[in-house]
């Protein structure tokens, strides 16, 4: 989505520089497919985490780290997610030790 008004009207976020640098046109069907696949993966991982699957915590950690490049929104949410994951891990370890 791009803003329709204001200073940045019609412009993509800073993430488009990263995507362009690796050779993917930011508005291409390939990039849209990547975002859809990534969203499906996030939803799958979230269900795995909610059902306490063994693989889900590590998968969510990888997904959160992989989101950091998506400036600025992905970076903010990625950091928040990393903090949440580390808090979950610390809480789980504290409960095991008690």
N, C-alpha and C positions, 0 to 999 in steps of 0.2 A: 504494500500500500504506500502511496505517496501522498503528501499533503497537497490539497487543491488550492490552498490560499497561503499567503504569508511569504516570508523570505525564502523558504525552502520549497515553494510550490513546484510540483513536478519532479522533484529530486528524490533519489533514493538515499538511504542512510549511509554512513561511512563504511559499512560492511561491503558495499559494492566495489570498493577499491581492492579488498582482499580477493573477492570472487573474480574480478577482472584480471588480477595479477596471476591467477592460476589458469586463466584462459577460458573461463565460463562467462558468457555474456549475462549480466545481471537480470535482464528482463526476458531471458530465453525460456523456452519450454523445459529445458534441462534443469535450470535453476528452480523453476516452479515445482518440478517433479522431486527435486532434492528436498525442498521445504515440506512437501506433502509426505514424503517417506520419513523425514525426520520427525514430523508431527505424529505419524502413526507409531513410530518407534517410541517416542515419549509417552504416548498413551499406554502402550503395551508395558513399558517399564513401570509406569505409575501403578497399573493393575498388579504387576508382579510385586512391587514394593508394598502395596496395600494388603496383598495376600501373604506377605512375609516369605516370598520365594528366596531361596539361597542366592541366586544369581542377581537379584534385583538391585541390591545396594551397590554392588560394583558397577553394574550397568548404568545406574543413575549417576554415579560418580563420573564415569566416562562421558555420559551425555552432558552433564553439567560443565565439565571441562571443555568439551567440544563446542559449547554454546558461547564461551567467553569471547570469541572473535566477532560475534554478531553485535557490533556497537550500535547504539548504546544500550538498547533494551536487553539483548541477550547477555551482555556483560553483567548488568545489574542483577538479573534473575539468576544467572549462573553462579555469581558470588553468593547470593542469598541461599541458593540451593546447596552449594558446597558447605556453607555454615550449618544449614539444617541437617545435612547428611552427617557431618562430623558430630553434631549434637546428638543425633540418633545413635551413632556408634558409641559415643562416650556414655550415654545413658544406658545402653544395652550392656556395655562392659561393667559399668558400676553395679547394675542389677545382678549380673552374674557373680561378681565378687562378694556381694552382700549375703 
